[in-house]
Amino acid sequence: MARPRLRCASAVWAYLAGARRLSAKVLRAADGQTSSVKGPYASAWFAHRDDGNTVTHVEIRGPDFKGSLQGGTKSLFRLSSGGKRHRRLVITEAPIDALSVAAIEGIRTDTLYAATGGGMGPGTVQAIERLLGQMAQCPDALLASATDANRAGERYAARHAELAAAAGIAFERLAPPTGTDWNDVLVQRRPK
């Protein structure tokens, strides 16, 4: 929480808007929710938060670095349009992919975009189950698995389908139509 926030014209903003092709609207939304902040060496820090909005884990991604802070517990990176009730949950593996789907969709008001940070440990599964439990009250609730187009992504999507079925919620697989992940799709749509 002590890290500087995202700002236009910063090296981090240039990396996310330039190399990653994320829209200013999405970057402002992430900054407004302090989901993403500036780290050293043009790195973006993506916060995993629990249901109480406490930061439990931080993923780091920059032009020359990919990793996370030690000592945290993965939950979910979350981005929404600001609404409290969501009927649709989109789950990706990486925060940049969650932001990419949000950019492609124009940040849908009915959707919570989330990322697991790759694997799905007990804290991540519990966070997903709690969200699905809240969404189950909505008759048109939907879990959309937007994991990578590879073997691991298909395994995660299958697990997401199981979680949706257990909660009584509809499931949809959003496989990237090109490339491996949703940032690949976004970069191809928004060439330099």
C-alpha positions as CSV (number, residue, x, y, z in Angstrom):
1,M,0.0,0.0,0.0
2,A,3.0,2.3,0.4
3,R,4.0,2.0,-3.2
4,P,3.3,5.0,-5.5
5,R,0.1,4.7,-7.6
6,L,0.0,4.4,-11.4
7,R,0.4,7.7,-13.1
8,C,0.3,8.6,-16.8
9,A,3.7,9.3,-18.2
10,S,5.5,7.0,-15.7
11,A,7.7,4.2,-16.9
12,V,5.2,1.6,-15.5
13,W,2.3,3.3,-17.4
14,A,4.4,3.3,-20.6
15,Y,5.1,-0.4,-20.2
16,L,1.5,-1.3,-19.5
17,A,0.0,1.0,-22.2
18,G,2.8,0.5,-24.7
19,A,4.2,-3.0,-24.6
20,R,1.0,-4.6,-23.1
21,R,-1.5,-2.3,-25.0
22,L,-3.7,-1.8,-22.0
23,S,-6.2,1.1,-22.4
24,A,-6.0,4.2,-20.3
25,K,-9.6,3.4,-19.0
26,V,-8.4,0.0,-17.7
27,L,-5.3,1.5,-16.2
28,R,-7.3,4.2,-14.4
29,A,-9.7,1.7,-13.1
30,A,-6.9,-0.5,-11.7
31,D,-5.3,2.6,-10.2
32,G,-8.5,3.8,-8.7
33,Q,-9.0,0.5,-7.0
34,T,-5.3,0.3,-6.0
35,S,-5.2,-3.0,-7.7
36,S,-2.0,-2.0,-9.5
37,V,0.8,0.2,-8.3
38,K,4.2,1.3,-9.4
39,G,7.3,-0.7,-8.5
40,P,10.9,-0.2,-9.3
41,Y,12.4,-0.7,-12.8
42,A,9.1,0.0,-14.6
43,S,7.4,-2.9,-12.8
44,A,3.7,-3.1,-12.0
45,W,2.7,-4.6,-8.7
46,F,-0.7,-6.4,-8.7
47,A,-2.4,-6.9,-5.4
48,H,-4.3,-10.0,-4.4
49,R,-7.0,-9.1,-1.9
50,D,-9.2,-11.0,0.5
51,D,-12.9,-10.4,1.0
52,G,-12.0,-7.7,3.5
53,N,-10.0,-5.9,0.9
54,T,-6.7,-6.6,2.7
55,V,-3.7,-7.2,0.5
56,T,-2.6,-10.9,0.9
57,H,-0.1,-11.3,-2.0
58,V,1.6,-9.2,-4.6
59,E,2.6,-10.2,-8.1
60,I,5.2,-8.2,-10.0
61,R,5.5,-7.9,-13.7
62,G,7.8,-5.6,-15.7
63,P,9.6,-5.5,-19.0
64,D,12.5,-7.6,-17.5
65,F,11.0,-9.2,-14.5
66,K,8.2,-11.6,-13.5
67,G,7.7,-12.8,-9.9
68,S,6.0,-12.0,-6.7
69,L,6.8,-10.7,-3.2
70,Q,7.7,-13.4,-0.7
71,G,5.6,-14.1,2.4
72,G,2.1,-13.6,1.0
73,T,-0.8,-15.9,0.5
74,K,-2.4,-16.0,-2.9
75,S,-6.1,-15.1,-3.1
76,L,-7.3,-13.2,-6.2
77,F,-6.3,-10.1,-8.1
78,R,-9.6,-8.3,-8.7
79,L,-10.8,-5.6,-11.0
80,S,-14.4,-4.3,-11.5
81,S,-16.2,-1.3,-12.9
82,G,-16.9,-0.3,-9.4
83,G,-20.2,-2.1,-8.9
84,K,-20.7,-4.2,-5.7
85,R,-22.8,-7.0,-7.3
86,H,-21.6,-8.9,-10.2
87,R,-23.4,-11.5,-12.2
88,R,-20.3,-12.5,-14.2
89,L,-16.9,-13.6,-13.0
90,V,-14.0,-13.8,-15.5
91,I,-11.0,-15.7,-14.2
92,T,-7.6,-15.6,-15.8
93,E,-4.2,-16.8,-14.7
94,A,-2.3,-13.5,-14.8
95,P,-3.4,-10.0,-13.7
96,I,-2.3,-8.6,-17.1
97,D,-4.6,-11.1,-18.8
98,A,-7.5,-10.0,-16.5
99,L,-6.8,-6.4,-17.4
100,S,-6.6,-7.4,-21.1
101,V,-10.0,-9.1,-21.1
102,A,-11.4,-6.0,-19.4
103,A,-9.8,-3.8,-22.1
104,I,-11.2,-6.0,-24.9
105,E,-14.7,-5.9,-23.3
106,G,-14.6,-2.2,-22.2
107,I,-14.8,-3.2,-18.5
108,R,-18.3,-4.6,-18.4
109,T,-20.3,-3.3,-15.4
110,D,-21.8,-6.7,-14.6
111,T,-18.3,-8.4,-14.5
112,L,-15.6,-8.9,-11.9
113,Y,-12.3,-9.7,-13.6
114,A,-10.0,-11.8,-11.5
115,A,-6.6,-13.6,-11.7
116,T,-5.3,-16.5,-9.8
117,G,-1.7,-15.8,-10.2
118,G,-1.2,-19.1,-12.0
119,G,-1.9,-22.1,-9.8
120,M,-4.9,-22.4,-7.6
121,G,-4.0,-23.1,-4.0
122,P,-6.5,-23.4,-1.1
123,G,-6.8,-19.7,-0.6
124,T,-7.5,-19.0,-4.2
125,V,-10.1,-21.8,-4.4
126,Q,-11.8,-20.6,-1.2
127,A,-11.9,-17.0,-2.7
128,I,-13.5,-18.3,-5.9
129,E,-16.0,-20.4,-3.9
130,R,-17.0,-17.4,-1.8
131,L,-17.5,-15.2,-4.9
132,L,-19.6,-17.9,-6.6
133,G,-21.7,-18.4,-3.4
134,Q,-22.5,-14.7,-3.5
135,M,-23.3,-14.8,-7.2
136,A,-25.5,-17.9,-6.9
137,Q,-28.3,-15.6,-5.8
138,C,-28.4,-14.1,-9.3
139,P,-30.3,-16.4,-11.8
140,D,-28.1,-15.5,-14.7
141,A,-24.8,-15.8,-12.9
142,L,-21.9,-17.0,-15.0
143,L,-18.3,-18.0,-14.4
144,A,-16.2,-17.5,-17.6
145,S,-12.8,-19.2,-17.5
146,A,-10.4,-17.1,-19.6
147,T,-7.3,-19.1,-18.9
148,D,-4.4,-19.6,-21.3
149,A,-4.7,-21.7,-24.5
150,N,-2.4,-24.5,-23.4
151,R,-2.5,-27.6,-21.3
152,A,-2.3,-25.9,-17.9
153,G,-5.0,-23.4,-19.0
154,E,-7.3,-26.3,-19.9
155,R,-6.7,-27.9,-16.5
156,Y,-7.5,-24.7,-14.8
157,A,-10.6,-24.2,-16.9
158,A,-11.8,-27.7,-16.0
159,R,-11.3,-26.9,-12.3
160,H,-13.3,-23.7,-12.8
161,A,-16.1,-25.7,-14.4
162,E,-16.2,-28.0,-11.4
163,L,-16.4,-25.0,-9.0
164,A,-19.2,-23.4,-11.1
165,A,-21.2,-26.7,-11.1
166,A,-20.8,-27.1,-7.4
167,A,-22.2,-23.6,-6.9
168,G,-25.0,-24.1,-9.4
169,I,-23.7,-21.4,-11.7
170,A,-23.4,-21.5,-15.5
171,F,-19.9,-21.9,-17.0
172,E,-18.3,-20.7,-20.2
173,R,-14.8,-21.3,-21.5
174,L,-13.3,-18.1,-23.0
175,A,-10.2,-19.5,-24.8
176,P,-8.0,-16.9,-26.5
177,P,-8.8,-17.2,-30.2
178,T,-5.2,-16.4,-31.1
179,G,-1.9,-16.6,-29.2
180,T,-1.5,-18.2,-25.8
181,D,-3.2,-15.7,-23.5
182,W,-5.5,-12.7,-23.6
183,N,-2.7,-10.2,-23.6
184,D,-1.5,-11.8,-26.9
185,V,-5.0,-11.2,-28.2
186,L,-5.1,-7.5,-27.1
187,V,-1.6,-6.8,-28.5
188,Q,-2.6,-8.3,-31.9
189,R,-5.8,-6.1,-31.9
190,R,-3.9,-2.9,-31.0
191,P,-0.7,-2.9,-33.1
192,K,1.8,-0.1,-32.5
